[in-house]
């Protein structure tokens, strides 16, 4: 998933206008970001990407970039 695709996913989850997010936004400044949005984001990422996100890690995110970092592929331990 590209950075732009991840931002669109977040916008859709938060029911924001397409193109509203550029990355780097402080989550506290987003009116739509709350505990319900946190759970919706976790569910949407799991549904679309098959990537389970630990709620505690998502809750510690402070910016949209922090959220996007959770979606970045991790190197395999077997590599």
ChimeraX attribute file (.defattr): number of C-alpha atoms within 10 A of each C-alpha:
attribute: neighborCount
match mode: 1-to-1
recipient: residues
	/A:1	12
	/A:2	10
	/A:3	15
	/A:4	14
	/A:5	10
	/A:6	20
	/A:7	22
	/A:8	19
	/A:9	18
	/A:10	22
	/A:11	18
	/A:12	14
	/A:13	20
	/A:14	19
	/A:15	11
	/A:16	15
	/A:17	10
	/A:18	12
	/A:19	10
	/A:20	10
	/A:21	16
	/A:22	12
	/A:23	16
	/A:24	13
	/A:25	14
	/A:26	14
	/A:27	17
	/A:28	11
	/A:29	10
	/A:30	14
	/A:31	9
	/A:32	16
	/A:33	15
	/A:34	14
	/A:35	10
	/A:36	11
	/A:37	15
	/A:38	18
	/A:39	16
	/A:40	15
	/A:41	23
	/A:42	18
	/A:43	17
	/A:44	18
	/A:45	19
	/A:46	13
	/A:47	11
	/A:48	9
	/A:49	11
	/A:50	10
	/A:51	15
	/A:52	13
	/A:53	16
	/A:54	10
	/A:55	12
	/A:56	8
	/A:57	11
	/A:58	16
	/A:59	13
	/A:60	10
	/A:61	17
	/A:62	15
	/A:63	17
	/A:64	19
	/A:65	19
	/A:66	18
	/A:67	22
	/A:68	19
	/A:69	14
	/A:70	15
	/A:71	18
	/A:72	12
	/A:73	9
	/A:74	8
	/A:75	7
	/A:76	6
	/A:77	5
	/A:78	4
	/A:79	4
